[in-house]
Amino acid sequence: MLEASGQAAGSWPGYYDSLTLFSPARYSAMPGLSFGGDGDRYPHRDEVIDYLTRYADRLDAEIRTHTRVESVESDGGGYTLRTTDGRSLGAAGIVAATGAFGNPLRPELPGQQGFAGELRHVADYRDPAPYAGKRVVVVGGGNSAVQIGHELSECARVTLATRAPSASSRNCATARTCTTG
């Protein structure tokens, strides 16, 4: 296994501080290792990092950290991977498990050049402190957008902008008003 980061926890250490899993612990555990504790709770980011590290330690597999794949080529009977540090590795099969946080999509928005405010991707968000007292528009109806919008509503005037009401935004609206001030 090749892992671009420095630990076998994927991109989880880079996620925002308050991130929780979007499903209960009982449904999020991998084979052979439970999260432990109350299976109905939603594990926090740091708990997931610890869990993934413990799970990796139990595997009978070599995990190479600080190894980023630059290219994959078919070589007839398998694949040749080239890493950013110049190494070539052979493999019988490939599973690419990448996430958006390592290479976030930052679309060009109409009028963006004239916008005087700050534009941030969820991959840049860590905690609400820099947004205290500000007006913030969180764009998206997924779990991260709703979690962050909910957290920011404690210290900022927040608007959650979605294409259409989503299950996540309806749940947020029942817990607290997601559009404030």
Summary of the structure (lengths in Angstrom):
residues: 181
radius of gyration: 19.8
end to end distance: 48.5
largest distance: 61.4
contacts: 418
relative contact order: 0.12
helix: 27%
strand: 17%
